[in-house]
Amino acid sequence: MVDREYTGQAIGVFELDGLMACYVALDAAAKAANVQIQGVERNRLKSGACVKMRGDVANVKAAMEAALAAAEQIGAKVTAWTVIAAPDAGTEAGIAMTIGK
């Protein structure tokens, strides 16, 4: 999925305190809305991970709500989350640099 073109799409990013919780949350997100998972990045200093998902703004927001609810249901701690409706080209470059790291 790394080589896919995401220009013009919103991005939703969430970070949880555990990798397993991220997989549960990203599964809920993917089932709840029309989004593509752009990447899952393990936190090298802790056991957590960050998930990036892409789609139109409405779908990313719906997916984010589902992901955070699923994480909460299993007792995961949400470290941070955001939705960026229209990432700038410079932001896109920064996002691309972290995929697969």
MDAnalysis code that builds the backbone (N, CA, C; Angstrom):
import MDAnalysis as mda
import numpy as np

u = mda.Universe.empty(303, n_residues=101, atom_resindex=np.repeat(np.arange(101), 3), trajectory=True)
u.add_TopologyAttr("name", ["N", "CA", "C"] * 101)
u.add_TopologyAttr("resid", np.arange(1, 102))
u.add_TopologyAttr("resname", ["MET", "VAL", "ASP", "ARG", "GLU", "TYR", "THR", "GLY", "GLN", "ALA", "ILE", "GLY", "VAL", "PHE", "GLU", "LEU", "ASP", "GLY", "LEU", "MET", "ALA", "CYS", "TYR", "VAL", "ALA", "LEU", "ASP", "ALA", "ALA", "ALA", "LYS", "ALA", "ALA", "ASN", "VAL", "GLN", "ILE", "GLN", "GLY", "VAL", "GLU", "ARG", "ASN", "ARG", "LEU", "LYS", "SER", "GLY", "ALA", "CYS", "VAL", "LYS", "MET", "ARG", "GLY", "ASP", "VAL", "ALA", "ASN", "VAL", "LYS", "ALA", "ALA", "MET", "GLU", "ALA", "ALA", "LEU", "ALA", "ALA", "ALA", "GLU", "GLN", "ILE", "GLY", "ALA", "LYS", "VAL", "THR", "ALA", "TRP", "THR", "VAL", "ILE", "ALA", "ALA", "PRO", "ASP", "ALA", "GLY", "THR", "GLU", "ALA", "GLY", "ILE", "ALA", "MET", "THR", "ILE", "GLY", "LYS"])
u.atoms.positions = np.array([
    [0.808, -1.207, 0.000],
    [0.000, 0.000, 0.000],
    [0.845, 1.262, 0.000],
    [2.106, 1.151, 0.261],
    [2.960, 2.318, 0.384],
    [3.048, 3.100, -0.923],
    [3.024, 2.427, -2.067],
    [3.215, 3.107, -3.338],
    [1.935, 3.722, -3.898],
    [0.837, 3.581, -3.207],
    [-0.427, 4.124, -3.678],
    [-0.403, 5.658, -3.633],
    [-1.076, 6.283, -4.548],
    [-1.159, 7.737, -4.615],
    [-2.299, 8.224, -3.723],
    [-1.988, 9.036, -2.736],
    [-2.988, 9.533, -1.797],
    [-3.232, 11.032, -1.927],
    [-2.681, 11.667, -2.934],
    [-2.828, 13.114, -3.108],
    [-4.300, 13.495, -3.160],
    [-4.649, 14.503, -2.388],
    [-6.021, 14.994, -2.358],
    [-6.920, 14.280, -1.367],
    [-6.399, 13.259, -0.707],
    [-7.202, 12.525, 0.271],
    [-6.892, 13.006, 1.686],
    [-7.898, 12.927, 2.531],
    [-7.705, 13.225, 3.945],
    [-6.869, 12.107, 4.566],
    [-6.242, 12.427, 5.683],
    [-5.496, 11.416, 6.431],
    [-5.979, 11.413, 7.876],
    [-6.141, 10.234, 8.392],
    [-6.445, 10.059, 9.807],
    [-5.307, 9.295, 10.440],
    [-4.819, 9.781, 11.559],
    [-3.702, 9.152, 12.243],
    [-4.088, 8.951, 13.698],
    [-3.878, 7.723, 14.192],
    [-4.055, 7.509, 15.618],
    [-2.915, 6.675, 16.160],
    [-2.599, 6.918, 17.417],
    [-1.536, 6.176, 18.090],
    [-2.105, 5.595, 19.373],
    [-1.856, 4.311, 19.558],
    [-2.327, 3.607, 20.746],
    [-1.140, 3.047, 21.506],
    [-1.386, 2.623, 22.727],
    [-0.309, 2.149, 23.585],
    [0.119, 0.710, 23.336],
    [-0.543, 0.018, 22.416],
    [-0.158, -1.354, 22.121],
    [-0.377, -1.697, 20.664],
    [0.515, -2.508, 20.111],
    [0.406, -2.891, 18.706],
    [-0.853, -3.706, 18.443],
    [-1.162, -4.645, 19.320],
    [-2.358, -5.466, 19.143],
    [-3.603, -4.581, 19.123],
    [-3.659, -3.599, 19.990],
    [-4.801, -2.692, 20.027],
    [-4.921, -1.927, 18.711],
    [-3.785, -1.576, 18.106],
    [-3.821, -0.883, 16.814],
    [-4.443, -1.754, 15.739],
    [-4.139, -3.054, 15.756],
    [-4.728, -3.940, 14.754],
    [-6.233, -4.094, 14.956],
    [-6.663, -4.165, 16.196],
    [-8.102, -4.235, 16.476],
    [-8.781, -2.955, 15.992],
    [-8.173, -1.814, 16.297],
    [-8.750, -0.527, 15.915],
    [-8.746, -0.325, 14.402],
    [-7.658, -0.701, 13.729],
    [-7.631, -0.491, 12.274],
    [-8.610, -1.422, 11.578],
    [-8.844, -2.606, 12.128],
    [-9.842, -3.502, 11.561],
    [-11.231, -2.879, 11.676],
    [-11.528, -2.306, 12.835],
    [-12.822, -1.639, 13.029],
    [-12.966, -0.455, 12.078],
    [-11.895, 0.307, 11.899],
    [-11.917, 1.458, 11.000],
    [-12.197, 1.026, 9.560],
    [-11.498, -0.003, 9.109],
    [-11.649, -0.469, 7.731],
    [-13.037, -1.032, 7.460],
    [-13.642, -1.624, 8.482],
    [-14.984, -2.176, 8.322],
    [-16.071, -1.105, 8.405],
    [-15.776, 0.002, 9.071],
    [-16.782, 1.041, 9.308],
    [-16.921, 2.034, 8.160],
    [-15.877, 2.205, 7.378],
    [-15.908, 3.254, 6.353],
    [-14.983, 2.897, 5.199],
    [-15.136, 3.613, 4.121],
    [-14.330, 3.390, 2.927],
    [-12.994, 4.118, 3.056],
    [-12.051, 3.471, 3.738],
    [-10.702, 4.017, 3.900],
    [-9.688, 2.935, 3.547],
    [-8.484, 3.384, 3.243],
    [-7.371, 2.477, 3.013],
    [-6.358, 2.717, 4.127],
    [-5.818, 1.639, 4.650],
    [-4.783, 1.761, 5.671],
    [-3.476, 2.041, 4.940],
    [-2.879, 3.193, 5.216],
    [-1.645, 3.590, 4.542],
    [-0.425, 2.995, 5.230],
    [-0.499, 2.826, 6.527],
    [0.661, 2.281, 7.220],
    [0.399, 2.054, 8.689],
    [1.183, 1.154, 9.251],
    [1.202, 0.898, 10.695],
    [2.668, 0.967, 11.103],
    [2.965, 1.839, 12.033],
    [4.346, 2.040, 12.459],
    [4.487, 1.766, 13.942],
    [5.357, 0.844, 14.268],
    [5.613, 0.547, 15.679],
    [6.401, 1.670, 16.315],
    [6.062, 1.962, 17.545],
    [6.805, 2.938, 18.322],
    [8.076, 2.239, 18.803],
    [9.208, 2.728, 18.429],
    [10.468, 2.057, 18.765],
    [10.854, 2.185, 20.231],
    [10.276, 3.131, 20.934],
    [10.626, 3.331, 22.338],
    [9.654, 2.667, 23.298],
    [8.482, 2.343, 22.815],
    [7.442, 1.738, 23.658],
    [6.781, 0.617, 22.875],
    [5.735, 0.049, 23.434],
    [5.052, -1.056, 22.758],
    [3.933, -0.587, 21.834],
    [3.700, 0.688, 21.746],
    [2.586, 1.209, 20.957],
    [2.870, 1.282, 19.473],
    [1.883, 1.781, 18.745],
    [2.003, 1.916, 17.296],
    [1.108, 3.046, 16.810],
    [1.386, 3.478, 15.589],
    [0.647, 4.555, 14.936],
    [0.052, 4.014, 13.645],
    [-1.198, 4.322, 13.390],
    [-1.885, 3.881, 12.179],
    [-2.264, 5.110, 11.354],
    [-2.021, 5.019, 10.048],
    [-2.402, 6.080, 9.122],
    [-3.415, 5.506, 8.147],
    [-4.530, 6.201, 7.980],
    [-5.557, 5.754, 7.040],
    [-5.965, 6.912, 6.161],
    [-6.366, 6.598, 4.922],
    [-6.672, 7.621, 3.935],
    [-8.038, 7.395, 3.314],
    [-8.642, 8.491, 2.860],
    [-9.931, 8.463, 2.188],
    [-10.493, 9.867, 2.133],
    [-11.781, 9.990, 1.796],
    [-12.374, 11.327, 1.844],
    [-12.630, 11.686, 3.305],
    [-12.848, 12.948, 3.559],
    [-12.940, 13.448, 4.935],
    [-14.024, 12.724, 5.737],
    [-15.204, 12.572, 5.172],
    [-16.307, 11.931, 5.903],
    [-15.966, 10.491, 6.273],
    [-15.373, 9.755, 5.345],
    [-15.024, 8.371, 5.627],
    [-13.895, 8.260, 6.644],
    [-12.910, 9.141, 6.557],
    [-11.812, 9.109, 7.527],
    [-12.337, 9.437, 8.928],
    [-13.227, 10.413, 9.021],
    [-13.797, 10.749, 10.334],
    [-14.616, 9.586, 10.899],
    [-15.416, 8.952, 10.064],
    [-16.214, 7.799, 10.518],
    [-15.309, 6.644, 10.939],
    [-14.269, 6.402, 10.163],
    [-13.323, 5.340, 10.493],
    [-12.594, 5.639, 11.798],
    [-12.238, 6.899, 11.993],
    [-11.543, 7.295, 13.224],
    [-12.432, 7.052, 14.438],
    [-13.695, 7.433, 14.349],
    [-14.622, 7.198, 15.456],
    [-14.715, 5.710, 15.782],
    [-14.808, 4.881, 14.756],
    [-14.895, 3.436, 14.961],
    [-13.610, 2.891, 15.573],
    [-12.483, 3.360, 15.093],
    [-11.187, 2.892, 15.607],
    [-11.020, 3.237, 17.076],
    [-11.313, 4.468, 17.436],
    [-11.137, 4.894, 18.824],
    [-12.114, 4.182, 19.753],
    [-13.338, 3.951, 19.286],
    [-14.316, 3.213, 20.094],
    [-13.859, 1.776, 20.312],
    [-13.332, 1.148, 19.256],
    [-12.851, -0.232, 19.383],
    [-11.672, -0.309, 20.350],
    [-10.783, 0.661, 20.273],
    [-9.636, 0.691, 21.182],
    [-10.097, 0.846, 22.627],
    [-11.045, 1.730, 22.819],
    [-11.579, 1.966, 24.168],
    [-12.224, 0.702, 24.739],
    [-12.920, -0.048, 23.893],
    [-13.609, -1.261, 24.338],
    [-12.640, -2.316, 24.865],
    [-11.413, -2.331, 24.361],
    [-10.457, -3.331, 24.846],
    [-9.474, -2.740, 25.863],
    [-9.749, -1.529, 26.304],
    [-8.945, -0.916, 27.358],
    [-7.634, -0.314, 26.899],
    [-7.495, -0.069, 25.596],
    [-6.270, 0.543, 25.081],
    [-6.260, 2.039, 25.392],
    [-5.073, 2.565, 25.586],
    [-4.913, 3.993, 25.817],
    [-4.636, 4.679, 24.477],
    [-5.444, 5.671, 24.157],
    [-5.236, 6.466, 22.954],
    [-4.192, 7.525, 23.302],
    [-3.038, 7.422, 22.666],
    [-1.955, 8.372, 22.920],
    [-2.225, 9.694, 22.217],
    [-2.670, 9.603, 20.950],
    [-2.969, 10.798, 20.165],
    [-3.765, 10.394, 18.932],
    [-4.481, 11.365, 18.358],
    [-5.183, 11.126, 17.097],
    [-5.487, 12.453, 16.434],
    [-5.626, 12.422, 15.115],
    [-5.987, 13.612, 14.367],
    [-6.533, 13.222, 12.997],
    [-7.280, 14.132, 12.401],
    [-7.713, 14.016, 11.012],
    [-7.287, 15.303, 10.317],
    [-6.545, 15.157, 9.223],
    [-6.139, 16.307, 8.416],
    [-6.918, 16.213, 7.108],
    [-7.785, 17.183, 6.871],
    [-8.694, 17.125, 5.725],
    [-7.979, 17.214, 4.382],
    [-6.984, 18.062, 4.289],
    [-6.280, 18.265, 3.016],
    [-4.809, 18.532, 3.304],
    [-4.015, 17.475, 3.467],
    [-2.602, 17.670, 3.781],
    [-1.870, 18.457, 2.684],
    [-1.019, 19.370, 3.104],
    [-0.166, 20.141, 2.214],
    [0.861, 19.209, 1.565],
    [1.405, 19.608, 0.423],
    [2.410, 18.782, -0.268],
    [3.612, 18.502, 0.630],
    [4.015, 19.473, 1.421],
    [5.133, 19.260, 2.344],
    [4.783, 18.257, 3.438],
    [3.553, 18.315, 3.892],
    [3.077, 17.341, 4.888],
    [3.065, 15.953, 4.281],
    [2.613, 15.848, 3.031],
    [2.598, 14.557, 2.339],
    [4.002, 13.968, 2.255],
    [4.982, 14.816, 1.978],
    [6.365, 14.337, 1.894],
    [6.824, 13.786, 3.244],
    [6.482, 14.471, 4.313],
    [6.841, 14.003, 5.651],
    [6.156, 12.695, 6.000],
    [4.896, 12.582, 5.633],
    [4.142, 11.347, 5.891],
    [4.783, 10.189, 5.132],
    [5.120, 10.419, 3.868],
    [5.705, 9.362, 3.042],
    [7.041, 8.893, 3.595],
    [7.811, 9.797, 4.182],
    [9.120, 9.433, 4.721],
    [9.028, 8.453, 5.878],
    [7.914, 8.476, 6.596],
    [7.817, 7.620, 7.772],
    [7.198, 6.263, 7.486],
    [6.596, 6.061, 6.315],
    [5.980, 4.795, 5.987],
    [7.058, 3.720, 5.903],
    [6.832, 2.641, 6.617],
    [7.763, 1.523, 6.596],
    [8.953, 1.675, 7.502],
    [8.979, 2.699, 8.317],
    [10.105, 2.903, 9.245],
    [9.867, 2.244, 10.566],
])
